[in-house]
Amino acid sequence: MKSYNVCLKDTVKIFTKKLFYSLFDCEQEEANSEYLEETFVKIVTKLDIKNGEEIWKKFKTILPEIRRQLDLDAIAFENNDPASHSLEEIYMAYPGFHAISIYRLSHALYNLDVFILPRMMSEYIHGITGIDIHPGATIGESFYIDHGTGIVIGETSIIKNNVKIYQGVTLGGIQVSKDLAKVKRHPTIEDNVCIYANATILGGDIIIGANSTIGANVWITQSVPENSLVTYQTEIKIRPKKNGIR
């Protein structure tokens, strides 16, 4: 019976937390520098990935760009959420921002052909925030998630700049089949799109055009032109009570 290094889940949890802290806190960066490199090499070695030191060096050069992107994401949160009081609150207390941070870190590793570790990182943050972003997804600048619980963003999703997504949104595939592993299965979201709660958008050839608004609870399996408003309408009747019946 083959043995798997499932205990790495605990190691990856601590590694991911310290990596997140180091990205935003200079003291943590200095304190954790040696730990992060040693632990990264240990993890990828156990995952049968060679040249861990070289991969880490490449990854470190990307970190300033990740921080720049995340600072833009934080500003998008501040500009869009009337409940926010400061940028500090977003960095410290917003689960959507936390999820995006781990996504951007894991995506950089995914692009360096490290696959299992980014998935473990994304599952760690998924368990904390309820937000499931595959590290293979491509997400542009100034990305804003409001609330966020229940969001699912599939591996081949493309999200461009200044996109807003609310809780329960799914960017998924129209079907599940292993022979589609190398095929674009998830939708493309163009610039300045807003997708409201519980909308479901399915299919790799689906494009949501720029500047469109997707209303709550819609189910989309065809492309939407730019500057569109898509809504789901249902009849709601409000009647006065009779004879005291509730």
Buried (B, 14 or more C-beta within 10 A) or exposed (E): EEEEEEEBEEBBBEBBBBBBBBBBEEEBBEBBEEBBBEBBBBBBEBBEBEEBEEBBEEBEEBBEEBBEBBEBBBBBBBEBBEEBEEEEBBBEEBBBBBBBBBBBBBBBBBBBEBBBBBBBBBBBBBEEBBBBBBBBBBBBBBBBBBBBBBBBBBBBBBBBBBBBBBBBBBBBBBEEEEEBEEEBBBBBBBBBBBBBBBBBBBBBEBBBBBEBBBBBBBEBEEBBEBEBEBEBEEEEEEEEEEEEEE
